[in-house]
Each structure stands twice: as C-alpha cells, then as structure tokens.
Amino acid sequence: PYLFLVHNDFLGPRAGFYHKPEENTLFEKMVEGVLGFPASDALVREILRCHFSKEDTGDASAIANCGMHVRHDIERAGIRGILLVGQAASYVFRDKGDLAGRQGKVFDWNGVPTMVLPGPNRLVYMRERGFPKDQIDAERIKIYEQLTTFRDKVIGVQA
C-alpha cells in the first residue's frame, strides 16, 4: 500500500528500479534495511511514465499530465503513503525552497501522507565526484533518518 515515485532518464528492459545497477542496489538496501520490506513489495513507479523524451522533464505540464497515473495508483492500490525519491521530488516541487522545506517532514500530497527523500543517485554522484567520506556518510545518515521518519510516522501510524 505504499507508492515510491522515482525518476530515471533511461530505463532499459532489464533494469530494476534504477537504470544504474549501483543506484538500484543502494535503493533496495535503503528500503529493506530501514522499512523492513523489499522495495518490490511497494508500488515503485516512474514519475514521468507517460512521457518518453528528456525534453519533457523540463516541462512542468508533464507532471500534471502524468498525475492521472499517480491518482489511479492511489485509488486502485489503496495507497497509504508516498515517497517522492530524488529527482522525482524535484519535478513535483520545482521551487527549491519549497522542496528543501519539505525534507524530513510528512505532508499531504494527493490526499496521502507523503515524504521527499534524496535518491540513491545522490550517494553515487558524491562517490563518483570524490566527495570526502564524511560528507557521503552524512548524506547517507540523512537518507536513513528520513526513511526512519517515513517508517515511524506513516507506516507505523497505520500498522
């Protein structure tokens, strides 16, 4: 009953939730390690699944057009909590200040308790760019703390 919205610039037929295997593995470990169930037990969807070109990602109307799919998932699957992961959150909340203000908080979106969460691609990016280990660890801790908040304030409230 939980919907995780993600974004991939490209998702091949053999990919998991993310195109890059390292991002996919991190995502699976984060979800199972903190939430206690595999990501495959949630409904994981591409935020822009009704658009197929990179140019569409810059168009705010793309999210509005794809919103019908999100609402359909909410109704059909009886969704009780939503995680907007990484870039998917930045497509929904284009204003960086608004997005930053939602970090670590549960808020109502489409009538469902929702949280935004940095994606695994953030950690991969930091590693690839040679960020110091302490900065990467701090980001990892932030992600795990936000997942813990989702577990405690969204999943735990409904258990």
DSSP file with accessible surface (Angstrom, degrees, kcal/mol):
  #  RESIDUE AA STRUCTURE BP1 BP2  ACC     N-H-->O    O-->H-N    N-H-->O    O-->H-N    TCO  KAPPA ALPHA  PHI   PSI    X-CA   Y-CA   Z-CA
    1    1 A P              0   0   62      0, 0.0    79,-4.0     0, 0.0    80,-0.8   0.000 360.0 360.0 360.0  18.2    0.0    0.0    0.0
    2    2 A Y  E     -a   81   0A  16     39,-0.3    41,-3.0    77,-0.2     2,-0.5  -0.945 360.0-151.5-119.7 138.6    3.0    2.4   -0.4
    3    3 A L  E     -ab  82  43A   0     78,-2.7    80,-2.5    -2,-0.4     2,-0.6  -0.930   6.6-168.3-111.2 123.6    3.9    4.2   -3.6
    4    4 A F  E     -ab  83  44A   0     39,-2.7    41,-2.5    -2,-0.5     2,-0.6  -0.965   8.9-159.2-111.4 116.4    7.5    5.1   -4.3
    5    5 A L  E     +ab  84  45A   0     78,-2.9    80,-3.0    -2,-0.6     2,-0.2  -0.873  20.1 166.3-101.0 123.7    7.9    7.6   -7.2
    6    6 A V  E     - b   0  46A   4     39,-2.5    41,-2.9    -2,-0.6     2,-0.4  -0.700  24.4-136.1-124.1 175.0   11.4    7.7   -8.8
    7    7 A H        +     0   0   12     -2,-0.2     2,-0.4    39,-0.2    80,-0.2  -0.991  16.0 178.6-141.8 135.5   12.9    9.1  -12.0
    8    8 A N        -     0   0   16     -2,-0.4     3,-0.2     1,-0.1    40,-0.1  -0.994  25.9-147.1-126.4 136.2   15.3    7.6  -14.5
    9    9 A D  S    S+     0   0   98     -2,-0.4     2,-0.3     1,-0.3    -1,-0.1   0.824  95.1  11.3 -68.5 -29.3   16.5    9.4  -17.6
   10   10 A F        -     0   0  123     -3,-0.1     2,-0.4     2,-0.0    -1,-0.3  -0.982  65.3-174.6-148.1 134.8   16.6    5.9  -19.2
   11   11 A L        -     0   0   80     -2,-0.3    -3,-0.0    -3,-0.2     8,-0.0  -0.933  15.6-155.1-134.1 107.9   15.3    2.6  -18.0
   12   12 A G    >   -     0   0   13     -2,-0.4     3,-1.4     1,-0.1    -2,-0.0  -0.276  33.0-100.2 -78.1 169.8   16.1   -0.4  -20.1
   13   13 A P  T 3  S+     0   0  138      0, 0.0    -1,-0.1     0, 0.0    -2,-0.0   0.751 121.5  43.7 -64.9 -23.0   14.1   -3.6  -20.2
   14   14 A R  T 3  S+     0   0  245      5,-0.0     2,-0.1     0, 0.0    -2,-0.0   0.370  90.7 110.5-103.3   4.0   16.4   -5.5  -17.8
   15   15 A A    <   -     0   0   34     -3,-1.4     4,-0.2     1,-0.1     5,-0.1  -0.341  57.5-143.0 -74.8 161.5   16.9   -2.7  -15.3
   16   16 A G        -     0   0   39      2,-1.0    -1,-0.1     3,-0.1     3,-0.1   0.431  65.7 -43.8 -89.8-124.6   15.4   -2.7  -11.8
   17   17 A F  S    S+     0   0   41      1,-0.1     2,-0.3     7,-0.1    -2,-0.1   0.786 133.9  35.0 -79.5 -29.1   14.1    0.4  -10.2
   18   18 A Y  S    S-     0   0    4      2,-0.1    -2,-1.0     1,-0.1     6,-0.1  -0.944  77.9-130.6-125.1 150.6   17.0    2.4  -11.4
   19   19 A H  S    S+     0   0   86     -2,-0.3    -1,-0.1    -9,-0.3    -3,-0.1   0.911  92.7  70.1 -66.2 -44.1   19.0    2.1  -14.6
   20   20 A K  S  > S-     0   0   91      1,-0.1     4,-2.5    -5,-0.1     3,-0.3  -0.636  79.1-141.9 -79.2 126.2   22.4    2.1  -13.0
   21   21 A P  H  > S+     0   0  103      0, 0.0     4,-2.8     0, 0.0     5,-0.2   0.867 100.3  54.5 -55.6 -38.0   23.0   -1.1  -11.0
   22   22 A E  H  > S+     0   0   83      1,-0.2     4,-2.3     2,-0.2     5,-0.2   0.920 110.4  45.8 -64.5 -41.2   24.8    0.7   -8.2
   23   23 A E  H  > S+     0   0   20     -3,-0.3     4,-2.5     2,-0.2    -1,-0.2   0.911 112.8  51.2 -66.1 -41.2   21.8    3.0   -7.7
   24   24 A N  H  X S+     0   0   19     -4,-2.5     4,-2.5     2,-0.2    -2,-0.2   0.932 110.4  48.0 -62.0 -46.4   19.4    0.1   -7.9
   25   25 A T  H  X S+     0   0   65     -4,-2.8     4,-2.5     1,-0.2    -1,-0.2   0.921 112.3  49.3 -61.5 -44.8   21.3   -1.9   -5.2
   26   26 A L  H  X S+     0   0   18     -4,-2.3     4,-2.8    -5,-0.2    -1,-0.2   0.920 110.3  51.0 -60.6 -44.5   21.5    1.1   -2.9
   27   27 A F  H  X S+     0   0    1     -4,-2.5     4,-2.5     1,-0.2     5,-0.2   0.944 111.6  47.2 -58.8 -47.7   17.8    1.8   -3.3
   28   28 A E  H  X S+     0   0   77     -4,-2.5     4,-2.5     1,-0.2     5,-0.3   0.914 113.7  47.6 -62.3 -42.4   16.9   -1.8   -2.4
   29   29 A K  H  X S+     0   0  130     -4,-2.5     4,-2.5     2,-0.2     5,-0.3   0.899 111.6  50.7 -65.6 -41.0   19.3   -1.8    0.6
   30   30 A M  H  X S+     0   0    0     -4,-2.8     4,-1.8    -5,-0.2     5,-0.5   0.946 114.6  42.8 -61.8 -48.4   17.9    1.5    1.9
   31   31 A V  H  X>S+     0   0    2     -4,-2.5     4,-2.5    -5,-0.2     5,-0.7   0.967 120.7  38.9 -65.5 -53.2   14.3    0.4    1.7
   32   32 A E  H  X5S+     0   0  107     -4,-2.5     4,-1.1    -5,-0.2    -1,-0.2   0.910 115.2  53.6 -67.0 -39.2   14.7   -3.1    3.1
   33   33 A G  H  <5S+     0   0   63     -4,-2.5    -1,-0.2    -5,-0.3    -2,-0.2   0.862 125.2  21.4 -64.3 -36.0   17.2   -2.0    5.7
   34   34 A V  H  <5S+     0   0   13     -4,-1.8    -2,-0.2    -5,-0.3    -3,-0.2   0.857 130.2  39.3-100.3 -45.0   15.1    0.7    7.2
   35   35 A L  H  <5S-     0   0   15     -4,-2.5    -3,-0.2    -5,-0.5    -2,-0.1   0.705  97.4-130.0 -84.2 -20.2   11.5   -0.1    6.2
   36   36 A G  S  <<S+     0   0   62     -4,-1.1    -4,-0.2    -5,-0.7    -3,-0.1   0.605  75.7  81.4  86.1  10.6   11.8   -3.9    6.7
   37   37 A F  S    S-     0   0   37     -6,-0.5    -1,-0.2     0, 0.0    -2,-0.2  -0.987  85.2 -96.5-142.9 153.4   10.4   -5.0    3.4
   38   38 A P    >   -     0   0   39      0, 0.0     3,-2.3     0, 0.0     4,-0.3  -0.367  31.6-119.6 -68.7 148.9   11.8   -5.3   -0.1
   39   39 A A  G >  S+     0   0    2      1,-0.3     3,-1.9     2,-0.2   -35,-0.1   0.831 112.5  68.5 -56.2 -29.7   11.2   -2.4   -2.5
   40   40 A S  G 3  S+     0   0   85      1,-0.3    -1,-0.3     3,-0.1     4,-0.1   0.697  89.2  63.8 -66.1 -16.1    9.4   -4.9   -4.7
   41   41 A D  G <  S+     0   0  106     -3,-2.3    -1,-0.3     2,-0.1   -39,-0.3   0.606  99.2  65.3 -80.8 -13.6    6.6   -5.1   -2.1
   42   42 A A  S <  S-     0   0   13     -3,-1.9     2,-0.9    -4,-0.3   -39,-0.2  -0.574  99.0-102.8 -97.0 169.8    5.8   -1.4   -2.7
   43   43 A L  E     -b    3   0A  36    -41,-3.0   -39,-2.7    -2,-0.2     2,-0.6  -0.861  41.8-170.5 -93.5 104.5    4.5    0.1   -5.8
   44   44 A V  E     +b    4   0A  26     -2,-0.9     2,-0.3   -41,-0.2   -39,-0.2  -0.908  11.9 173.6-102.9 121.5    7.5    1.7   -7.4
   45   45 A R  E     -b    5   0A  72    -41,-2.5   -39,-2.5    -2,-0.6     2,-0.4  -0.943  37.1-111.9-130.5 152.7    6.7    3.9  -10.4
   46   46 A E  E >   -b    6   0A  35     -2,-0.3     3,-1.1   -41,-0.2   -39,-0.2  -0.643  25.5-140.6 -77.1 129.6    8.4    6.3  -12.7
   47   47 A I  T 3  S+     0   0    5    -41,-2.9     3,-0.2    -2,-0.4    -1,-0.1   0.857 100.4  40.2 -63.7 -34.8    7.1    9.8  -12.1
   48   48 A L  T >  S+     0   0    7    -42,-0.3     3,-2.0     1,-0.2    -1,-0.3  -0.222  71.9 140.0-107.0  45.0    7.1   10.6  -15.8
   49   49 A R  T <   +     0   0   59     -3,-1.1    -1,-0.2     1,-0.3    -2,-0.1   0.600  68.5  56.1 -72.2  -4.8    5.8    7.4  -17.2
   50   50 A a  T 3  S+     0   0   35     -3,-0.2     2,-0.4    12,-0.1    -1,-0.3   0.330 102.1  64.7-105.4  10.8    3.5    9.0  -19.7
   51   51 A H    <   -     0   0   41     -3,-2.0    -3,-0.1     1,-0.1     3,-0.0  -0.979  55.9-173.4-129.8 147.4    6.4   10.9  -21.4
   52   52 A F        +     0   0  188     -2,-0.4     2,-0.3    -3,-0.0    -1,-0.1   0.388  54.7  77.5-125.5   4.4    9.3    9.4  -23.2
   53   53 A S  S >> S-     0   0   48      1,-0.1     3,-1.1     0, 0.0     4,-0.5  -0.891  72.3-128.2-119.9 150.7   11.8   12.2  -24.1
   54   54 A K  G >4 S+     0   0  123     -2,-0.3     3,-1.2     1,-0.3     4,-0.5   0.834 107.9  65.9 -61.0 -30.2   14.3   14.0  -21.9
   55   55 A E  G >4 S+     0   0  152      1,-0.3     3,-1.0     2,-0.2     4,-0.3   0.831  92.1  62.6 -62.0 -31.0   12.8   17.3  -23.2
   56   56 A D  G X4 S+     0   0   41     -3,-1.1     3,-1.4     1,-0.2     6,-0.3   0.785  88.0  71.2 -65.4 -25.2    9.6   16.5  -21.3
   57   57 A T  G << S+     0   0   19     -3,-1.2    -1,-0.2    -4,-0.5    -2,-0.2   0.789  95.4  51.9 -67.5 -24.4   11.3   16.5  -18.0
   58   58 A G  G <  S+     0   0   61     -3,-1.0     2,-0.7    -4,-0.5    -1,-0.3   0.551  90.9  91.6 -85.2  -5.6   11.8   20.3  -18.1
   59   59 A D    X>  -     0   0   74     -3,-1.4     3,-1.7    -4,-0.3     4,-0.6  -0.797  63.8-156.0 -96.7 114.5    8.1   20.9  -18.8
   60   60 A A  H >> S+     0   0   61     -2,-0.7     4,-1.3     1,-0.3     3,-0.6   0.799  92.6  65.2 -59.1 -28.4    6.0   21.4  -15.6
   61   61 A S  H 3> S+     0   0   51      1,-0.2     4,-3.0     2,-0.2    -1,-0.3   0.762  87.4  70.7 -68.8 -19.5    2.9   20.3  -17.5
   62   62 A A  H <> S+     0   0    0     -3,-1.7     4,-2.2    -6,-0.3    -1,-0.2   0.924  99.4  46.6 -61.7 -42.2    4.4   16.8  -17.9
   63   63 A I  H <X S+     0   0   28     -4,-0.6     4,-1.1    -3,-0.6    -1,-0.2   0.929 112.4  50.1 -64.9 -43.0    3.9   16.2  -14.2
   64   64 A A  H  < S+     0   0   67     -4,-1.3     3,-0.5     1,-0.2     4,-0.4   0.929 112.0  47.9 -61.2 -43.1    0.4   17.5  -14.4
   65   65 A N  H >< S+     0   0   88     -4,-3.0     3,-0.7     1,-0.2     4,-0.2   0.872 113.5  47.0 -65.5 -37.6   -0.3   15.2  -17.3
   66   66 A a  H >X S+     0   0    2     -4,-2.2     3,-1.3     1,-0.2     4,-1.2   0.609  88.8  89.0 -79.2 -11.7    1.2   12.2  -15.6
   67   67 A G  H 3X S+     0   0   11     -4,-1.1     4,-2.8    -3,-0.5     5,-0.2   0.798  75.5  66.4 -57.4 -29.1   -0.8   13.0  -12.4
   68   68 A M  H <> S+     0   0  111     -3,-0.7     4,-2.2    -4,-0.4    -1,-0.3   0.875  99.7  51.4 -62.2 -32.9   -3.7   10.9  -13.6
   69   69 A H  H <> S+     0   0   58     -3,-1.3     4,-2.4    -4,-0.2    -1,-0.2   0.912 110.0  48.5 -69.5 -40.3   -1.4    7.8  -13.4
   70   70 A V  H  X S+     0   0    4     -4,-1.2     4,-2.5     2,-0.2    -2,-0.2   0.945 112.6  47.8 -63.6 -47.8   -0.5    8.7   -9.8
   71   71 A R  H  X S+     0   0  112     -4,-2.8     4,-2.4     1,-0.2     5,-0.2   0.900 110.8  52.2 -61.3 -37.9   -4.1    9.3   -8.8
   72   72 A H  H  X S+     0   0  103     -4,-2.2     4,-3.2    -5,-0.2     5,-0.3   0.931 110.1  48.4 -63.0 -44.3   -5.1    6.0  -10.5
   73   73 A D  H  X S+     0   0    2     -4,-2.4     4,-2.5     2,-0.2     6,-0.4   0.912 110.2  52.2 -61.3 -43.2   -2.4    4.1   -8.5
   74   74 A I  H  X>S+     0   0   25     -4,-2.5     5,-1.4     1,-0.2     4,-0.7   0.938 117.5  37.4 -59.5 -46.5   -3.6    5.8   -5.2
   75   75 A E  H  <5S+     0   0  151     -4,-2.4     3,-0.3     3,-0.2    -2,-0.2   0.946 119.9  45.1 -71.9 -48.7   -7.2    4.7   -5.8
   76   76 A R  H  <5S+     0   0  137     -4,-3.2    -3,-0.2     1,-0.2    -2,-0.2   0.896 122.8  34.2 -65.6 -42.5   -6.6    1.3   -7.3
   77   77 A A  H  <5S-     0   0   39     -4,-2.5    -1,-0.2    -5,-0.3    -2,-0.2   0.462 103.1-122.2 -96.0  -0.9   -3.9    0.1   -4.8
   78   78 A G  T  <5 -     0   0   44     -4,-0.7    -3,-0.2    -3,-0.3    -4,-0.1   0.931  36.1-154.4  61.3  46.2   -5.3    1.9   -1.8
   79   79 A I      < -     0   0   13     -5,-1.4   -77,-0.2    -6,-0.4    -1,-0.2  -0.273  22.7-179.9 -60.6 132.2   -2.0    3.7   -1.3
   80   80 A R        +     0   0  105    -79,-4.0     2,-0.3     1,-0.3   -78,-0.2   0.386  66.7  16.9-114.1  -0.8   -1.4    4.8    2.3
   81   81 A G  E     -a    2   0A   0    -80,-0.8   -78,-2.7    31,-0.1     2,-0.4  -0.923  61.4-153.2-169.7 145.2    1.9    6.6    2.0
   82   82 A I  E     -ac   3 114A   0     31,-2.2    33,-2.1    -2,-0.3     2,-0.5  -0.987   1.0-162.9-127.9 135.8    4.1    8.1   -0.8
   83   83 A L  E     -ac   4 115A   2    -80,-2.5   -78,-2.9    -2,-0.4     2,-0.8  -0.982   8.4-157.1-112.1 122.5    7.8    8.6   -1.0
   84   84 A L  E     -ac   5 116A   0     31,-2.9    33,-2.4    -2,-0.5     2,-0.5  -0.898  23.3-155.4 -96.0 107.8    9.0   11.0   -3.7
   85   85 A V  E >   - c   0 117A   0    -80,-3.0     3,-1.7    -2,-0.8   -78,-0.2  -0.758  35.9 -55.6-100.1 127.2   12.5    9.9   -4.3
   86   86 A G  T >> S+     0   0   19     31,-3.9     4,-1.1    -2,-0.5     3,-1.0  -0.185 124.1   9.9  57.0-126.7   15.3   12.0   -5.6
   87   87 A Q  H 3> S+     0   0   62      1,-0.3     4,-1.4   -80,-0.2    -1,-0.3   0.795 121.7  67.2 -61.5 -28.4   14.7   13.7   -8.9
   88   88 A A  H <> S+     0   0    0     -3,-1.7     4,-1.6     1,-0.2     3,-0.4   0.915 100.0  51.0 -58.4 -40.3   11.0   12.7   -8.9
   89   89 A A  H <> S+     0   0    4     -3,-1.0     4,-2.9     1,-0.2    -1,-0.2   0.898 106.4  54.0 -64.7 -37.9   10.6   15.1   -5.9
   90   90 A S  H  < S+     0   0   43     -4,-1.1    -1,-0.2     1,-0.2    -2,-0.2   0.749 106.5  52.6 -71.9 -20.5   12.3   18.0   -7.8
   91   91 A Y  H  < S+     0   0   16     -4,-1.4     3,-0.3    -3,-0.4    -1,-0.2   0.843 113.8  42.6 -78.0 -34.4    9.8   17.5  -10.7
   92   92 A V  H  < S+     0   0   27     -4,-1.6     2,-0.7     1,-0.3    -2,-0.2   0.917 123.9  36.0 -76.4 -43.6    6.8   17.7   -8.3
   93   93 A F     <  +     0   0   19     -4,-2.9    -1,-0.3    -5,-0.2     6,-0.2  -0.810  68.7 174.4-114.1  89.1    8.2   20.6   -6.3
   94   94 A R        +     0   0  102     -2,-0.7     2,-0.6    -3,-0.3    -1,-0.2   0.782  57.3  86.5 -68.1 -29.9   10.1   22.8   -8.7
   95   95 A D  S  > S-     0   0  103      1,-0.2     4,-2.6     2,-0.1     5,-0.2  -0.645  70.3-151.8 -76.6 118.7   10.8   25.6   -6.2
   96   96 A K  H  > S+     0   0  181     -2,-0.6     4,-2.7     1,-0.2     5,-0.2   0.844  94.9  52.7 -62.4 -34.2   14.0   24.6   -4.4
   97   97 A G  H  > S+     0   0   52      2,-0.2     4,-2.1     1,-0.2    -1,-0.2   0.914 110.3  47.4 -66.3 -42.8   13.0   26.4   -1.2
   98   98 A D  H  > S+     0   0   63      2,-0.2     4,-0.9     1,-0.2    -2,-0.2   0.934 113.8  48.0 -62.3 -45.3    9.7   24.6   -1.1
   99   99 A L  H >X S+     0   0   28     -4,-2.6     3,-1.1     1,-0.2     4,-0.7   0.938 111.4  49.5 -62.4 -46.6   11.4   21.3   -1.7
  100  100 A A  H >< S+     0   0   65     -4,-2.7     3,-1.0     1,-0.3    -1,-0.2   0.882 106.7  56.9 -61.3 -36.9   14.0   21.9    1.0
  101  101 A G  H 3< S+     0   0   36     -4,-2.1    -1,-0.3     1,-0.2    -2,-0.2   0.700 104.5  52.9 -68.2 -18.6   11.3   22.9    3.4
  102  102 A R  H X< S+     0   0   60     -3,-1.1     3,-2.1    -4,-0.9    14,-0.5   0.596  79.6 118.7 -91.2 -13.7    9.6   19.5    2.9
  103  103 A Q  T << S+     0   0   55     -3,-1.0    14,-0.1    -4,-0.7     3,-0.1  -0.306  86.4   5.5 -57.4 130.4   12.8   17.5    3.7
  104  104 A G  T 3  S+     0   0   30     12,-0.6     2,-0.3     1,-0.2    -1,-0.3   0.515 110.3 107.6  77.1   5.1   12.3   15.2    6.7
  105  105 A K    <   -     0   0  124     -3,-2.1     2,-0.5    11,-0.1    11,-0.4  -0.892  65.7-131.7-118.6 148.5    8.6   16.1    7.1
  106  106 A V        +     0   0   56     -2,-0.3     2,-0.3     9,-0.1     9,-0.2  -0.817  37.8 166.7 -92.3 130.7    5.4   14.3    6.4
  107  107 A F  E     -D  114   0A  30      7,-2.5     7,-3.0    -2,-0.5     2,-0.5  -0.926  39.3 -98.0-140.0 164.1    2.9   16.3    4.4
  108  108 A D  E     +D  113   0A 110     -2,-0.3     2,-0.4     5,-0.2    -2,-0.0  -0.739  41.5 167.2 -87.5 127.5   -0.3   15.7    2.5
  109  109 A W  E >  S-D  112   0A  46      3,-2.1     3,-1.6    -2,-0.5    -2,-0.0  -0.974  74.9  -8.1-140.0 124.2    0.0   15.3   -1.3
  110  110 A N  T 3  S-     0   0   60     -2,-0.4    -1,-0.0     1,-0.3    -2,-0.0   0.828 128.7 -60.5  57.1  32.0   -2.9   13.9   -3.4
  111  111 A G  T 3  S+     0   0   58      1,-0.2    -1,-0.3     3,-0.0    -3,-0.1   0.639 117.7 104.8  76.0  15.1   -4.7   13.2   -0.1
  112  112 A V  E <  S- D   0 109A   7     -3,-1.6    -3,-2.1    -5,-0.0    -1,-0.2  -0.976  81.9-101.3-131.2 140.3   -1.9   10.8    1.1
  113  113 A P  E     - D   0 108A  43      0, 0.0   -31,-2.2     0, 0.0     2,-0.3  -0.409  53.9-177.9 -59.3 129.6    0.8   11.2    3.7
  114  114 A T  E     -cD  82 107A   0     -7,-3.0    -7,-2.5   -33,-0.2     2,-0.3  -0.947  20.9-172.5-136.7 149.4    4.0   11.9    1.7
  115  115 A M  E     -c   83   0A   1    -33,-2.1   -31,-2.9    -2,-0.3     2,-0.3  -0.979  19.8-133.2-136.1 152.4    7.7   12.5    2.2
  116  116 A V  E     -c   84   0A   1    -14,-0.5   -12,-0.6   -11,-0.4   -31,-0.2  -0.797  25.6-173.2-100.1 149.5   10.5   13.5   -0.1
  117  117 A L  E     -c   85   0A   4    -33,-2.4   -31,-3.9    -2,-0.3   -28,-0.2  -0.992  29.2-112.6-145.0 130.3   13.8   11.6    0.0
  118  118 A P        -     0   0   16      0, 0.0   -33,-0.0     0, 0.0    28,-0.0  -0.384  44.8-121.7 -58.5 143.1   17.1   12.1   -1.6
  119  119 A G    >>  -     0   0    1    -34,-0.1     3,-1.5     1,-0.1     4,-0.7  -0.361  16.7-107.1 -86.6 167.7   17.7    9.3   -4.1
  120  120 A P  H 3> S+     0   0    0      0, 0.0     4,-2.1     0, 0.0     3,-0.3   0.789 115.1  71.3 -62.9 -24.8   20.5    6.7   -4.2
  121  121 A N  H 3> S+     0   0   44      1,-0.2     4,-2.7     2,-0.2     5,-0.2   0.807  89.4  62.3 -63.7 -25.5   21.8    8.6   -7.2
  122  122 A R  H <> S+     0   0   96     -3,-1.5     4,-2.2     2,-0.2    -1,-0.2   0.939 106.1  43.8 -63.2 -46.0   22.9   11.4   -4.8
  123  123 A L  H  X S+     0   0    1     -4,-0.7     4,-2.2    -3,-0.3    -2,-0.2   0.913 114.3  49.6 -66.6 -41.3   25.2    9.0   -3.0
  124  124 A V  H  X S+     0   0    1     -4,-2.1     4,-2.9     2,-0.2     5,-0.2   0.935 110.8  50.5 -62.4 -44.5   26.6    7.5   -6.3
  125  125 A Y  H  X S+     0   0  102     -4,-2.7     4,-2.1     1,-0.2    -2,-0.2   0.922 109.7  50.3 -58.4 -46.3   27.2   11.0   -7.6
  126  126 A M  H  <>S+     0   0    5     -4,-2.2     5,-2.6     1,-0.2    -1,-0.2   0.904 112.5  47.0 -62.4 -40.0   29.1   12.0   -4.5
  127  127 A R  H ><5S+     0   0   91     -4,-2.2     3,-1.3     1,-0.2    -2,-0.2   0.932 112.1  49.6 -64.7 -47.1   31.3    8.9   -4.7
  128  128 A E  H 3<5S+     0   0  103     -4,-2.9    -1,-0.2     1,-0.3    -2,-0.2   0.821 111.1  50.0 -62.9 -32.3   32.0    9.4   -8.4
  129  129 A R  T 3<5S-     0   0  151     -4,-2.1    -1,-0.3    -5,-0.2    -2,-0.2   0.379 115.3-114.5 -89.6   2.3   32.9   13.1   -7.8
  130  130 A G  T < 5 +     0   0   60     -3,-1.3    -3,-0.2    -4,-0.2    -2,-0.1   0.794  47.6 176.2  73.5  29.5   35.3   12.2   -5.0
  131  131 A F      < -     0   0   60     -5,-2.6    -1,-0.2    -6,-0.2     5,-0.1  -0.328  44.0 -87.7 -60.1 150.8   33.4   13.9   -2.1
  132  132 A P    >>  -     0   0   66      0, 0.0     4,-1.9     0, 0.0     3,-0.7  -0.295  34.6-118.6 -60.9 146.3   35.0   13.3    1.3
  133  133 A K  H 3> S+     0   0  145      1,-0.3     4,-3.0     2,-0.2     5,-0.2   0.854 112.9  57.5 -56.1 -37.9   33.9   10.2    3.0
  134  134 A D  H 3> S+     0   0  114      1,-0.2     4,-2.1     2,-0.2    -1,-0.3   0.868 106.6  48.8 -65.8 -33.0   32.4   12.2    6.0
  135  135 A Q  H <> S+     0   0   94     -3,-0.7     4,-2.1     2,-0.2    -1,-0.2   0.909 112.5  47.9 -70.0 -41.3   30.2   14.1    3.6
  136  136 A I  H  X S+     0   0   16     -4,-1.9     4,-2.6     2,-0.2    -2,-0.2   0.929 112.5  49.1 -63.9 -44.4   29.0   11.0    1.9
  137  137 A D  H  X S+     0   0   47     -4,-3.0     4,-2.6     1,-0.2    -2,-0.2   0.901 109.2  52.5 -62.5 -38.9   28.3    9.3    5.3
  138  138 A A  H  X S+     0   0   59     -4,-2.1     4,-2.2    -5,-0.2    -1,-0.2   0.907 110.6  47.7 -64.1 -40.1   26.4   12.4    6.5
  139  139 A E  H  X S+     0   0   23     -4,-2.1     4,-2.4     2,-0.2    -2,-0.2   0.914 111.0  50.9 -65.9 -42.4   24.2   12.2    3.4
  140  140 A R  H  X S+     0   0   67     -4,-2.6     4,-2.7     1,-0.2    -2,-0.2   0.935 110.2  49.6 -60.1 -45.0   23.6    8.5    3.9
  141  141 A I  H  X S+     0   0   95     -4,-2.6     4,-2.9     1,-0.2    -1,-0.2   0.919 109.1  52.6 -60.8 -43.0   22.6    9.2    7.5
  142  142 A K  H  X S+     0   0   78     -4,-2.2     4,-2.2     2,-0.2    -1,-0.2   0.929 110.4  47.8 -59.2 -44.1   20.2   11.9    6.4
  143  143 A I  H  X S+     0   0    0     -4,-2.4     4,-2.4     1,-0.2    -2,-0.2   0.942 113.2  47.2 -62.6 -46.9   18.6    9.5    3.9
  144  144 A Y  H  X S+     0   0   70     -4,-2.7     4,-2.3     1,-0.2    -2,-0.2   0.889 110.6  52.6 -65.5 -36.6   18.3    6.7    6.6
  145  145 A E  H  X S+     0   0  121     -4,-2.9     4,-2.1     2,-0.2    -1,-0.2   0.906 110.1  48.4 -64.6 -39.5   16.8    9.2    9.1
  146  146 A Q  H  X S+     0   0   14     -4,-2.2     4,-2.2     2,-0.2    -2,-0.2   0.901 110.8  50.0 -69.0 -37.9   14.2   10.3    6.6
  147  147 A L  H  X S+     0   0    0     -4,-2.4     4,-2.7     2,-0.2    -2,-0.2   0.895 109.0  53.1 -64.8 -36.8   13.3    6.7    5.8
  148  148 A T  H  X S+     0   0   43     -4,-2.3     4,-3.0     2,-0.2     5,-0.2   0.907 107.0  51.6 -64.3 -40.2   13.0    6.1    9.5
  149  149 A T  H  X S+     0   0   35     -4,-2.1     4,-3.3     2,-0.2     5,-0.4   0.927 110.1  49.3 -61.1 -43.5   10.6    9.0    9.8
  150  150 A F  H  X>S+     0   0    0     -4,-2.2     5,-2.0     1,-0.2     4,-2.0   0.940 112.9  47.9 -60.3 -45.0    8.5    7.5    7.0
  151  151 A R  I  <>S+     0   0   89     -4,-2.7     5,-3.2     3,-0.2    -2,-0.2   0.933 120.1  37.0 -60.6 -46.2    8.5    4.2    8.8
  152  152 A D  I  <5S+     0   0   85     -4,-3.0    -2,-0.2     3,-0.2    -1,-0.2   0.885 126.4  33.1 -78.1 -38.8    7.6    5.7   12.1
  153  153 A K  I  <5S+     0   0  137     -4,-3.3    -3,-0.2    -5,-0.2    -2,-0.2   0.609 132.6  22.4 -98.0 -16.0    5.1    8.4   11.1
  154  154 A V  I  X5S+     0   0    1     -4,-2.0     4,-1.0    -5,-0.4    -3,-0.2   0.720 132.2  29.8-113.5 -57.8    3.5    6.9    8.0
  155  155 A I  I >><S+     0   0   28     -5,-2.0     4,-0.8     1,-0.2     3,-0.6   0.956 122.8  48.5 -70.2 -47.8    3.8    3.1    8.1
  156  156 A G  H 34<S+     0   0   42     -5,-3.2     3,-0.5    -6,-0.3    -1,-0.2   0.826 106.3  56.9 -63.8 -33.8    3.8    2.8   11.9
  157  157 A V  H 34 S+     0   0  109      1,-0.2    -1,-0.2    -6,-0.2    -2,-0.2   0.844 113.3  41.0 -65.8 -31.1    0.8    5.0   12.4
  158  158 A Q  H <<        0   0   55     -4,-1.0    -1,-0.2    -3,-0.6    -2,-0.2   0.511 360.0 360.0 -97.0  -6.4   -1.2    2.7   10.1
  159  159 A A     <        0   0  117     -4,-0.8    -3,-0.0    -3,-0.5    -4,-0.0  -0.219 360.0 360.0 -71.9 360.0    0.0   -0.6   11.4
